[in-house]
Amino acid sequence: MPVRTSDAKWEGDLKSGKGTLHVGNGVWEGQYNFSSRFEEGKGTNPEELIAAAHAACYSMALSGSLSGAGFTVESVSTTAKVKVEPVEGGFGITKIDLITEAKVPGIDKATFDKIAAATKEGCPVSKALKAVPIALEAKLV
């Protein structure tokens, strides 16, 4: 299996410094700084990247779980909300909310909910983030 790589460079001190992130082989580049991470400043931050990875992973994993259970998946759309806030000793990621909507003809809500919950536990990014509470809101559309 391949190893996925991204990199980041930071210049300056924590509050007035700035950084640049590179994702993959030049697929995306973005700026980040203290304000974009801990306030409402312009730029991205590590938590948004975690959210993007989790949303993408969960959408793919749920599609695979549903297909594996014999259902035809038309679409899965997931939003991940990663909460960072002050904690003892600095800042910490304290919660992740996964909000997903799926269009899956012929599945009942109970079966969908069971597969969605199991997928949350089995998604590789969810597994990596087990130290943080992860809530799931799953909806059929």
Buried (B, 14 or more C-beta within 10 A) or exposed (E): EEEEEEEEEEEEEEEEEBBBBBBEEEEEEBEBBBBBBBEEEEBBBBBBBBBBBBBBBBBBBBBBBBEEBEBEBEEBEBBBBBBBEEEEEEEEBEEBBBBBBBEBEEBEEEBBBBBBEBBBEBBEBBEEBEEBEBEBEBEBE
